[in-house]
Amino acid sequence: MDQFKNVTIVKKANAYFEGKVTSRTVLFADGTRKTLGIMLPGEYEFGTDAAEVMEILAGELEVLLSGESTWNVYTGGDRFQVPANSRFSLKVKIVADYCCSYEE
């Protein structure tokens, strides 16, 4: 899906790591939400409450999920899942454009 229709966008940005990772929240009529964002090159660690599906729209990054020992590379068109109540580490190699879907 290249675009979302009939949604509400939260104007205030979500900014992390001194603005190197930013996103905007998209709210759907059925109560689901997604965030659309950009990650600049760097290393980051995030925690989750809800399970997430991260879709990489462009760029390149390496991901280490909690409990795993192998870093996996993702580029535009790839996606990966992050379990609820966990942590994951990222090494962004090339500016990454992403869409995060929350499974609440």
C-alpha positions in Angstrom: 0.0 0.0 0.0 1.6 3.3 -1.2 -0.9 5.6 0.6 -3.4 5.7 3.4 -6.9 7.1 2.9 -9.3 8.6 5.5 -6.8 8.9 8.3 -5.9 11.4 11.1 -2.3 12.5 11.3 -0.9 13.7 14.7 0.9 17.0 13.9 3.5 16.7 16.7 6.5 14.7 15.7 7.9 11.8 17.7 11.6 12.6 18.0 14.3 10.4 19.5 18.1 10.4 19.8 18.4 14.2 19.4 16.2 14.2 16.3 18.1 11.5 14.5 15.0 9.3 14.5 11.6 11.0 13.9 8.1 9.9 13.0 4.5 11.0 12.7 1.6 9.0 14.1 -1.2 8.0 11.7 -4.5 7.0 13.2 -7.1 4.9 11.4 -10.9 4.8 11.8 -10.8 1.2 13.1 -8.5 2.4 16.0 -5.2 1.0 14.6 -2.2 3.2 14.3 1.1 3.3 12.4 4.0 5.6 12.5 5.9 6.9 9.4 9.4 8.0 10.0 13.0 8.6 9.1 16.2 7.3 10.8 19.5 9.0 10.1 22.7 6.9 10.1 23.7 5.8 13.6 23.1 3.1 16.3 19.9 3.0 18.3 18.1 0.8 20.8 14.3 0.8 21.2 11.9 -0.9 23.6 8.4 -2.0 22.7 5.1 -2.3 24.5 3.0 -3.6 21.7 4.2 -6.0 19.0 5.4 -4.2 15.9 5.9 -4.8 12.2 8.6 -2.6 10.8 8.5 -2.1 7.0 11.6 -0.5 5.5 10.5 1.7 2.6 14.0 2.9 1.6 17.5 2.8 3.1 19.5 0.1 4.8 19.9 -1.0 8.4 21.0 -3.9 10.5 18.7 -5.2 13.3 19.4 -7.3 16.4 16.2 -8.5 18.1 16.2 -9.3 21.8 17.4 -12.8 22.5 19.1 -13.2 19.2 22.8 -13.1 18.5 22.8 -12.5 14.7 22.3 -9.0 13.1 20.0 -9.1 10.1 20.3 -6.6 7.2 17.1 -5.0 5.9 16.7 -2.7 2.9 13.8 -1.0 1.0 10.9 -3.5 0.6 11.9 -5.6 3.6 10.0 -6.0 6.9 10.6 -7.5 10.2 8.6 -8.2 13.4 9.4 -7.1 16.9 7.7 -9.0 19.8 5.7 -7.0 22.5 7.6 -6.0 25.6 11.0 -6.5 24.1 14.0 -4.5 22.9 15.8 -4.3 19.6 19.0 -2.6 18.4 19.5 -0.9 15.0 22.6 0.1 13.0 21.3 2.4 10.3 23.8 2.5 7.4 21.8 4.6 4.9 19.0 7.0 5.8 16.0 4.7 6.4 12.4 5.6 5.6 10.0 3.3 7.5 6.5 2.5 8.4 5.8 0.9 11.8 2.5 -1.0 12.4 1.4 -1.7 15.9 -0.4 -4.9 16.8 -2.4 -3.9 19.8 
